[in-house]
Every structure is written in structure tokens, then in C-alpha cells.
Amino acid sequence: MNRVRRLTPGLWALIAVTFIVQGIQTGAWWKLPASAVFAQVYVPGGFGDQMPHVWTLDVEMFFYLF
């Protein structure tokens, strides 16, 4: 839980800045929330294409969840 509390605000800030600066270049707007809950890897063509380096957080959260 500590890890989630530490990573989530930073991820949300990164998503907000990326969205403000770049907008949604690929995919639809409804794919944006998948990034906010560490699931961008599992939504093909989503907002995660603009932040490819964040996939590691998705995998890490999946590991801790299961």
C-alpha cells in the first residue's frame, strides 16, 4: 500500500502534464483513465502510447496485486 500511495500522485501528475501539453494524439479519450489506474499496458492503442516508459509501473502494480 505504501508503494501505491507513493507512486500514484506522481503518475497522475505525469498524466495531467502529458495531457495538457500533448492532448490525446492516438486513440479515444476513454482510454485515458486506464493510465490513471495502472492499466495502460492492457488497453491497446491507448494514451500509454504517448508515455511508453510508464509500462513498468503497470507491470509492477500487477505484480504487487497478484
Distance bins in CASP14 RR format, pairs under 12 A and 6 or more apart:
PFRMAT RR
TARGET T0000
AUTHOR 0000-0000-0000
RMODE 2
METHOD distances of the structure
MODEL  1
1 7 0 0 0 0 0 1 0 0 0 0 0
1 8 0 0 0 0 0 1 0 0 0 0 0
1 61 0 0 0 0 0 1 0 0 0 0 0
1 64 0 0 0 0 1 0 0 0 0 0 0
1 65 0 0 0 0 0 1 0 0 0 0 0
2 8 0 0 0 0 0 1 0 0 0 0 0
2 64 0 0 0 0 0 1 0 0 0 0 0
3 11 0 0 0 0 0 1 0 0 0 0 0
3 38 0 0 0 0 0 1 0 0 0 0 0
3 57 0 0 0 0 1 0 0 0 0 0 0
3 60 1 0 0 1 0 0 0 0 0 0 0
3 61 0 0 0 0 1 0 0 0 0 0 0
3 63 0 0 0 0 0 1 0 0 0 0 0
3 64 1 0 0 1 0 0 0 0 0 0 0
3 65 0 0 0 0 0 1 0 0 0 0 0
4 10 0 0 0 0 0 1 0 0 0 0 0
4 11 0 0 0 0 1 0 0 0 0 0 0
4 12 0 0 0 0 0 1 0 0 0 0 0
4 37 0 0 0 0 0 1 0 0 0 0 0
4 38 0 0 0 0 1 0 0 0 0 0 0
4 57 0 0 0 0 0 1 0 0 0 0 0
4 60 0 0 0 0 0 1 0 0 0 0 0
4 61 1 0 0 1 0 0 0 0 0 0 0
4 64 1 0 0 1 0 0 0 0 0 0 0
4 65 0 0 0 0 1 0 0 0 0 0 0
5 11 0 0 0 0 0 1 0 0 0 0 0
5 12 0 0 0 0 0 1 0 0 0 0 0
6 57 0 0 0 0 0 1 0 0 0 0 0
6 60 0 0 0 0 0 1 0 0 0 0 0
6 61 0 0 0 0 0 1 0 0 0 0 0
7 13 0 0 0 0 0 1 0 0 0 0 0
7 14 0 0 0 0 0 1 0 0 0 0 0
7 36 0 0 0 0 0 1 0 0 0 0 0
7 37 0 0 0 0 0 1 0 0 0 0 0
7 38 0 0 0 0 1 0 0 0 0 0 0
7 54 0 0 0 0 0 1 0 0 0 0 0
7 56 0 0 0 0 0 1 0 0 0 0 0
7 57 1 0 0 1 0 0 0 0 0 0 0
7 58 0 0 0 0 0 1 0 0 0 0 0
7 60 0 0 0 0 1 0 0 0 0 0 0
7 61 1 0 0 1 0 0 0 0 0 0 0
7 64 0 0 0 0 0 1 0 0 0 0 0
8 14 0 0 0 0 0 1 0 0 0 0 0
8 15 0 0 0 0 0 1 0 0 0 0 0
8 35 0 0 0 0 0 1 0 0 0 0 0
8 36 0 0 0 0 1 0 0 0 0 0 0
8 37 0 0 0 0 1 0 0 0 0 0 0
8 38 0 0 0 0 1 0 0 0 0 0 0
8 57 0 0 0 0 1 0 0 0 0 0 0
8 61 0 0 0 0 1 0 0 0 0 0 0
9 15 0 0 0 0 0 1 0 0 0 0 0
9 16 0 0 0 0 0 1 0 0 0 0 0
9 36 0 0 0 0 0 1 0 0 0 0 0
10 16 0 0 0 0 1 0 0 0 0 0 0
10 17 0 0 0 0 1 0 0 0 0 0 0
10 18 0 0 0 0 0 1 0 0 0 0 0
10 35 0 0 0 0 0 1 0 0 0 0 0
10 36 0 0 0 0 0 1 0 0 0 0 0
10 38 0 0 0 0 0 1 0 0 0 0 0
10 51 0 0 0 0 0 1 0 0 0 0 0
10 54 0 0 0 0 0 1 0 0 0 0 0
10 57 0 0 0 0 1 0 0 0 0 0 0
11 17 0 0 0 0 0 1 0 0 0 0 0
11 18 0 0 0 0 0 1 0 0 0 0 0
11 34 0 0 0 0 0 1 0 0 0 0 0
11 35 1 0 0 1 0 0 0 0 0 0 0
11 36 1 0 0 1 0 0 0 0 0 0 0
11 37 0 0 0 0 1 0 0 0 0 0 0
11 38 1 0 0 1 0 0 0 0 0 0 0
11 39 0 0 0 0 0 1 0 0 0 0 0
11 40 0 0 0 0 1 0 0 0 0 0 0
11 47 0 0 0 0 0 1 0 0 0 0 0
11 48 0 0 0 0 0 1 0 0 0 0 0
11 51 0 0 0 0 1 0 0 0 0 0 0
11 53 0 0 0 0 0 1 0 0 0 0 0
11 54 1 0 0 1 0 0 0 0 0 0 0
11 55 0 0 0 0 0 1 0 0 0 0 0
11 56 0 0 0 0 0 1 0 0 0 0 0
11 57 1 0 0 1 0 0 0 0 0 0 0
11 58 0 0 0 0 1 0 0 0 0 0 0
11 60 0 0 0 0 0 1 0 0 0 0 0
11 61 0 0 0 0 1 0 0 0 0 0 0
12 18 0 0 0 0 0 1 0 0 0 0 0
12 19 0 0 0 0 0 1 0 0 0 0 0
12 32 0 0 0 0 0 1 0 0 0 0 0
12 33 0 0 0 0 0 1 0 0 0 0 0
12 35 0 0 0 0 1 0 0 0 0 0 0
12 36 1 0 0 1 0 0 0 0 0 0 0
12 37 0 0 0 0 0 1 0 0 0 0 0
12 38 0 0 0 0 0 1 0 0 0 0 0
12 54 0 0 0 0 0 1 0 0 0 0 0
12 57 0 0 0 0 0 1 0 0 0 0 0
13 19 0 0 0 0 0 1 0 0 0 0 0
13 20 0 0 0 0 0 1 0 0 0 0 0
13 36 0 0 0 0 0 1 0 0 0 0 0
13 51 0 0 0 0 0 1 0 0 0 0 0
13 54 0 0 0 0 0 1 0 0 0 0 0
14 20 0 0 0 0 0 1 0 0 0 0 0
14 21 0 0 0 0 0 1 0 0 0 0 0
14 22 0 0 0 0 0 1 0 0 0 0 0
14 35 0 0 0 0 1 0 0 0 0 0 0
14 36 0 0 0 0 0 1 0 0 0 0 0
14 40 0 0 0 0 0 1 0 0 0 0 0
14 47 0 0 0 0 0 1 0 0 0 0 0
14 48 0 0 0 0 0 1 0 0 0 0 0
14 50 0 0 0 0 0 1 0 0 0 0 0
14 51 1 0 0 1 0 0 0 0 0 0 0
14 53 0 0 0 0 1 0 0 0 0 0 0
14 54 1 0 0 1 0 0 0 0 0 0 0
14 57 0 0 0 0 1 0 0 0 0 0 0
15 21 0 0 0 0 0 1 0 0 0 0 0
15 22 0 0 0 0 0 1 0 0 0 0 0
15 23 0 0 0 0 0 1 0 0 0 0 0
15 24 0 0 0 0 0 1 0 0 0 0 0
15 31 0 0 0 0 0 1 0 0 0 0 0
15 32 1 0 0 1 0 0 0 0 0 0 0
15 33 0 0 0 0 1 0 0 0 0 0 0
15 34 0 0 0 0 0 1 0 0 0 0 0
15 35 1 0 1 0 0 0 0 0 0 0 0
15 36 1 0 1 0 0 0 0 0 0 0 0
15 37 0 0 0 0 0 1 0 0 0 0 0
15 38 0 0 0 0 0 1 0 0 0 0 0
15 40 0 0 0 0 1 0 0 0 0 0 0
15 46 0 0 0 0 0 1 0 0 0 0 0
15 47 1 0 0 1 0 0 0 0 0 0 0
15 48 0 0 0 0 1 0 0 0 0 0 0
15 50 0 0 0 0 1 0 0 0 0 0 0
15 51 1 0 0 1 0 0 0 0 0 0 0
15 54 0 0 0 0 1 0 0 0 0 0 0
15 57 0 0 0 0 0 1 0 0 0 0 0
16 22 0 0 0 0 0 1 0 0 0 0 0
16 23 0 0 0 0 0 1 0 0 0 0 0
16 32 0 0 0 0 0 1 0 0 0 0 0
16 35 0 0 0 0 0 1 0 0 0 0 0
16 36 0 0 0 0 1 0 0 0 0 0 0
16 47 0 0 0 0 0 1 0 0 0 0 0
16 51 0 0 0 0 0 1 0 0 0 0 0
17 23 0 0 0 0 0 1 0 0 0 0 0
17 50 0 0 0 0 0 1 0 0 0 0 0
17 51 0 0 0 0 1 0 0 0 0 0 0
18 24 0 0 0 0 1 0 0 0 0 0 0
18 25 0 0 0 0 1 0 0 0 0 0 0
18 32 0 0 0 0 1 0 0 0 0 0 0
18 35 0 0 0 0 1 0 0 0 0 0 0
18 36 0 0 0 0 0 1 0 0 0 0 0
18 40 0 0 0 0 0 1 0 0 0 0 0
18 47 1 0 0 1 0 0 0 0 0 0 0
18 48 0 0 0 0 1 0 0 0 0 0 0
18 49 0 0 0 0 0 1 0 0 0 0 0
18 50 1 0 1 0 0 0 0 0 0 0 0
18 51 1 0 1 0 0 0 0 0 0 0 0
18 52 0 0 0 0 0 1 0 0 0 0 0
18 53 0 0 0 0 0 1 0 0 0 0 0
18 54 0 0 0 0 1 0 0 0 0 0 0
19 25 0 0 0 0 0 1 0 0 0 0 0
19 29 0 0 0 0 1 0 0 0 0 0 0
19 31 0 0 0 0 0 1 0 0 0 0 0
19 32 1 0 0 1 0 0 0 0 0 0 0
19 33 0 0 0 0 0 1 0 0 0 0 0
19 35 0 0 0 0 1 0 0 0 0 0 0
19 36 0 0 0 0 0 1 0 0 0 0 0
19 47 1 0 0 1 0 0 0 0 0 0 0
19 48 0 0 0 0 0 1 0 0 0 0 0
19 50 0 0 0 0 1 0 0 0 0 0 0
19 51 0 0 0 0 1 0 0 0 0 0 0
20 50 0 0 0 0 0 1 0 0 0 0 0
21 50 0 0 0 0 1 0 0 0 0 0 0
21 51 0 0 0 0 0 1 0 0 0 0 0
22 32 0 0 0 0 0 1 0 0 0 0 0
22 47 0 0 0 0 1 0 0 0 0 0 0
22 48 0 0 0 0 0 1 0 0 0 0 0
22 49 0 0 0 0 0 1 0 0 0 0 0
22 50 1 0 1 0 0 0 0 0 0 0 0
22 51 0 0 0 0 1 0 0 0 0 0 0
23 29 0 0 0 0 1 0 0 0 0 0 0
23 32 0 0 0 0 1 0 0 0 0 0 0
23 47 0 0 0 0 1 0 0 0 0 0 0
23 49 0 0 0 0 0 1 0 0 0 0 0
23 50 1 0 0 1 0 0 0 0 0 0 0
23 51 0 0 0 0 0 1 0 0 0 0 0
24 30 0 0 0 0 1 0 0 0 0 0 0
24 31 1 0 0 1 0 0 0 0 0 0 0
24 32 1 0 0 1 0 0 0 0 0 0 0
24 33 0 0 0 0 0 1 0 0 0 0 0
24 35 0 0 0 0 0 1 0 0 0 0 0
24 45 0 0 0 0 0 1 0 0 0 0 0
24 46 0 0 0 0 1 0 0 0 0 0 0
24 47 1 0 0 1 0 0 0 0 0 0 0
24 48 0 0 0 0 0 1 0 0 0 0 0
24 49 0 0 0 0 1 0 0 0 0 0 0
24 50 1 0 0 1 0 0 0 0 0 0 0
24 51 0 0 0 0 0 1 0 0 0 0 0
25 31 0 0 0 0 0 1 0 0 0 0 0
25 32 0 0 0 0 0 1 0 0 0 0 0
25 45 0 0 0 0 0 1 0 0 0 0 0
25 46 0 0 0 0 1 0 0 0 0 0 0
25 47 0 0 0 0 1 0 0 0 0 0 0
25 48 0 0 0 0 0 1 0 0 0 0 0
25 49 1 0 0 1 0 0 0 0 0 0 0
25 50 1 0 0 1 0 0 0 0 0 0 0
25 51 0 0 0 0 0 1 0 0 0 0 0
26 32 0 0 0 0 0 1 0 0 0 0 0
26 40 0 0 0 0 0 1 0 0 0 0 0
26 43 0 0 0 0 0 1 0 0 0 0 0
26 44 0 0 0 0 0 1 0 0 0 0 0
26 45 1 0 1 0 0 0 0 0 0 0 0
26 46 1 0 0 1 0 0 0 0 0 0 0
26 47 1 0 0 1 0 0 0 0 0 0 0
26 48 0 0 0 0 1 0 0 0 0 0 0
26 49 1 0 1 0 0 0 0 0 0 0 0
26 50 1 0 0 1 0 0 0 0 0 0 0
26 51 0 0 0 0 0 1 0 0 0 0 0
26 52 0 0 0 0 0 1 0 0 0 0 0
27 34 0 0 0 0 0 1 0 0 0 0 0
27 35 0 0 0 0 0 1 0 0 0 0 0
27 40 0 0 0 0 0 1 0 0 0 0 0
27 43 0 0 0 0 1 0 0 0 0 0 0
27 44 0 0 0 0 1 0 0 0 0 0 0
27 45 1 0 1 0 0 0 0 0 0 0 0
27 46 1 0 1 0 0 0 0 0 0 0 0
27 47 1 0 0 1 0 0 0 0 0 0 0
27 48 0 0 0 0 1 0 0 0 0 0 0
27 49 1 0 0 1 0 0 0 0 0 0 0
27 50 0 0 0 0 1 0 0 0 0 0 0
28 34 0 0 0 0 0 1 0 0 0 0 0
28 43 0 0 0 0 1 0 0 0 0 0 0
28 44 0 0 0 0 0 1 0 0 0 0 0
28 45 0 0 0 0 1 0 0 0 0 0 0
28 46 1 0 0 1 0 0 0 0 0 0 0
28 47 0 0 0 0 1 0 0 0 0 0 0
29 35 0 0 0 0 0 1 0 0 0 0 0
29 46 0 0 0 0 0 1 0 0 0 0 0
29 47 0 0 0 0 1 0 0 0 0 0 0
30 36 0 0 0 0 0 1 0 0 0 0 0
30 43 0 0 0 0 1 0 0 0 0 0 0
30 45 0 0 0 0 0 1 0 0 0 0 0
30 46 0 0 0 0 1 0 0 0 0 0 0
30 47 0 0 0 0 1 0 0 0 0 0 0
31 37 0 0 0 0 0 1 0 0 0 0 0
31 39 0 0 0 0 1 0 0 0 0 0 0
31 40 1 0 0 1 0 0 0 0 0 0 0
31 41 0 0 0 0 0 1 0 0 0 0 0
31 42 0 0 0 0 0 1 0 0 0 0 0
31 43 1 0 1 0 0 0 0 0 0 0 0
31 44 0 0 0 0 1 0 0 0 0 0 0
31 45 1 0 0 1 0 0 0 0 0 0 0
31 46 1 1 0 0 0 0 0 0 0 0 0
31 47 1 0 1 0 0 0 0 0 0 0 0
31 48 1 0 0 1 0 0 0 0 0 0 0
31 49 0 0 0 0 1 0 0 0 0 0 0
31 50 0 0 0 0 0 1 0 0 0 0 0
31 51 0 0 0 0 0 1 0 0 0 0 0
32 39 0 0 0 0 0 1 0 0 0 0 0
32 40 0 0 0 0 1 0 0 0 0 0 0
32 43 0 0 0 0 1 0 0 0 0 0 0
32 45 0 0 0 0 0 1 0 0 0 0 0
32 46 0 0 0 0 1 0 0 0 0 0 0
32 47 1 0 1 0 0 0 0 0 0 0 0
32 48 0 0 0 0 1 0 0 0 0 0 0
32 49 0 0 0 0 0 1 0 0 0 0 0
32 50 0 0 0 0 0 1 0 0 0 0 0
32 51 0 0 0 0 0 1 0 0 0 0 0
33 39 0 0 0 0 1 0 0 0 0 0 0
33 40 0 0 0 0 1 0 0 0 0 0 0
33 43 0 0 0 0 1 0 0 0 0 0 0
33 46 0 0 0 0 0 1 0 0 0 0 0
33 47 0 0 0 0 1 0 0 0 0 0 0
33 48 0 0 0 0 0 1 0 0 0 0 0
34 40 1 0 1 0 0 0 0 0 0 0 0
34 41 0 0 0 0 1 0 0 0 0 0 0
34 42 1 0 0 1 0 0 0 0 0 0 0
34 43 1 0 1 0 0 0 0 0 0 0 0
34 44 0 0 0 0 0 1 0 0 0 0 0
34 45 0 0 0 0 1 0 0 0 0 0 0
34 46 1 0 0 1 0 0 0 0 0 0 0
34 47 1 0 0 1 0 0 0 0 0 0 0
34 48 0 0 0 0 1 0 0 0 0 0 0
34 49 0 0 0 0 0 1 0 0 0 0 0
34 51 0 0 0 0 0 1 0 0 0 0 0
34 54 0 0 0 0 0 1 0 0 0 0 0
34 55 0 0 0 0 0 1 0 0 0 0 0
34 58 0 0 0 0 1 0 0 0 0 0 0
35 41 0 0 0 0 1 0 0 0 0 0 0
35 42 0 0 0 0 0 1 0 0 0 0 0
35 43 0 0 0 0 1 0 0 0 0 0 0
35 45 0 0 0 0 0 1 0 0 0 0 0
35 46 1 0 0 1 0 0 0 0 0 0 0
35 47 1 0 1 0 0 0 0 0 0 0 0
35 48 1 0 1 0 0 0 0 0 0 0 0
35 49 0 0 0 0 0 1 0 0 0 0 0
35 50 0 0 0 0 1 0 0 0 0 0 0
35 51 1 0 0 1 0 0 0 0 0 0 0
35 52 0 0 0 0 0 1 0 0 0 0 0
35 54 1 0 0 1 0 0 0 0 0 0 0
35 55 0 0 0 0 0 1 0 0 0 0 0
35 57 0 0 0 0 1 0 0 0 0 0 0
35 58 0 0 0 0 1 0 0 0 0 0 0
35 61 0 0 0 0 0 1 0 0 0 0 0
36 43 0 0 0 0 0 1 0 0 0 0 0
36 47 0 0 0 0 1 0 0 0 0 0 0
36 48 0 0 0 0 0 1 0 0 0 0 0
36 51 0 0 0 0 0 1 0 0 0 0 0
36 54 0 0 0 0 0 1 0 0 0 0 0
36 57 0 0 0 0 0 1 0 0 0 0 0
36 58 0 0 0 0 0 1 0 0 0 0 0
36 61 0 0 0 0 0 1 0 0 0 0 0
37 43 0 0 0 0 0 1 0 0 0 0 0
37 47 0 0 0 0 0 1 0 0 0 0 0
37 57 0 0 0 0 0 1 0 0 0 0 0
37 58 0 0 0 0 1 0 0 0 0 0 0
37 61 0 0 0 0 1 0 0 0 0 0 0
37 62 0 0 0 0 0 1 0 0 0 0 0
37 65 0 0 0 0 0 1 0 0 0 0 0
38 48 0 0 0 0 0 1 0 0 0 0 0
38 54 0 0 0 0 1 0 0 0 0 0 0
38 55 0 0 0 0 1 0 0 0 0 0 0
38 56 0 0 0 0 0 1 0 0 0 0 0
38 57 1 0 1 0 0 0 0 0 0 0 0
38 58 1 0 1 0 0 0 0 0 0 0 0
38 59 0 0 0 0 1 0 0 0 0 0 0
38 60 0 0 0 0 1 0 0 0 0 0 0
38 61 1 0 1 0 0 0 0 0 0 0 0
38 62 1 0 0 1 0 0 0 0 0 0 0
38 63 0 0 0 0 0 1 0 0 0 0 0
38 64 0 0 0 0 1 0 0 0 0 0 0
38 65 0 0 0 0 1 0 0 0 0 0 0
39 46 0 0 0 0 0 1 0 0 0 0 0
39 47 0 0 0 0 0 1 0 0 0 0 0
39 48 0 0 0 0 1 0 0 0 0 0 0
39 54 0 0 0 0 0 1 0 0 0 0 0
39 55 0 0 0 0 0 1 0 0 0 0 0
39 57 0 0 0 0 0 1 0 0 0 0 0
39 58 1 0 0 1 0 0 0 0 0 0 0
39 59 0 0 0 0 0 1 0 0 0 0 0
39 61 0 0 0 0 1 0 0 0 0 0 0
39 62 0 0 0 0 1 0 0 0 0 0 0
39 65 0 0 0 0 0 1 0 0 0 0 0
40 46 1 0 0 1 0 0 0 0 0 0 0
40 47 1 0 0 1 0 0 0 0 0 0 0
40 48 1 0 1 0 0 0 0 0 0 0 0
40 49 0 0 0 0 1 0 0 0 0 0 0
40 50 0 0 0 0 1 0 0 0 0 0 0
40 51 1 0 0 1 0 0 0 0 0 0 0
40 52 0 0 0 0 1 0 0 0 0 0 0
40 53 0 0 0 0 0 1 0 0 0 0 0
40 54 1 0 0 1 0 0 0 0 0 0 0
40 55 1 0 0 1 0 0 0 0 0 0 0
40 56 0 0 0 0 0 1 0 0 0 0 0
40 57 0 0 0 0 1 0 0 0 0 0 0
40 58 1 0 1 0 0 0 0 0 0 0 0
40 59 0 0 0 0 0 1 0 0 0 0 0
40 61 0 0 0 0 0 1 0 0 0 0 0
40 62 0 0 0 0 0 1 0 0 0 0 0
41 47 0 0 0 0 0 1 0 0 0 0 0
41 48 1 0 0 1 0 0 0 0 0 0 0
41 49 0 0 0 0 0 1 0 0 0 0 0
41 51 0 0 0 0 0 1 0 0 0 0 0
41 52 0 0 0 0 1 0 0 0 0 0 0
41 53 0 0 0 0 0 1 0 0 0 0 0
41 54 0 0 0 0 1 0 0 0 0 0 0
41 55 1 0 1 0 0 0 0 0 0 0 0
41 56 0 0 0 0 1 0 0 0 0 0 0
41 57 0 0 0 0 1 0 0 0 0 0 0
41 58 1 0 1 0 0 0 0 0 0 0 0
41 59 1 0 0 1 0 0 0 0 0 0 0
41 60 0 0 0 0 0 1 0 0 0 0 0
41 61 0 0 0 0 1 0 0 0 0 0 0
41 62 0 0 0 0 1 0 0 0 0 0 0
42 48 0 0 0 0 0 1 0 0 0 0 0
42 55 0 0 0 0 0 1 0 0 0 0 0
42 58 1 0 0 1 0 0 0 0 0 0 0
42 59 0 0 0 0 0 1 0 0 0 0 0
42 61 0 0 0 0 0 1 0 0 0 0 0
42 62 0 0 0 0 1 0 0 0 0 0 0
43 49 0 0 0 0 1 0 0 0 0 0 0
43 55 0 0 0 0 0 1 0 0 0 0 0
43 58 0 0 0 0 1 0 0 0 0 0 0
45 52 0 0 0 0 0 1 0 0 0 0 0
46 52 0 0 0 0 0 1 0 0 0 0 0
46 54 0 0 0 0 0 1 0 0 0 0 0
46 55 0 0 0 0 0 1 0 0 0 0 0
47 54 0 0 0 0 1 0 0 0 0 0 0
48 54 1 0 0 1 0 0 0 0 0 0 0
48 55 1 0 0 1 0 0 0 0 0 0 0
48 57 0 0 0 0 0 1 0 0 0 0 0
48 58 0 0 0 0 1 0 0 0 0 0 0
49 55 0 0 0 0 0 1 0 0 0 0 0
51 57 0 0 0 0 1 0 0 0 0 0 0
51 58 0 0 0 0 0 1 0 0 0 0 0
52 58 0 0 0 0 0 1 0 0 0 0 0
53 59 0 0 0 0 0 1 0 0 0 0 0
54 60 0 0 0 0 0 1 0 0 0 0 0
54 61 0 0 0 0 0 1 0 0 0 0 0
55 61 0 0 0 0 0 1 0 0 0 0 0
55 62 0 0 0 0 0 1 0 0 0 0 0
56 62 0 0 0 0 0 1 0 0 0 0 0
56 63 0 0 0 0 0 1 0 0 0 0 0
57 63 0 0 0 0 0 1 0 0 0 0 0
57 64 0 0 0 0 0 1 0 0 0 0 0
58 64 0 0 0 0 0 1 0 0 0 0 0
58 65 0 0 0 0 0 1 0 0 0 0 0
59 65 0 0 0 0 0 1 0 0 0 0 0
59 66 0 0 0 0 0 1 0 0 0 0 0
60 66 0 0 0 0 0 1 0 0 0 0 0
END
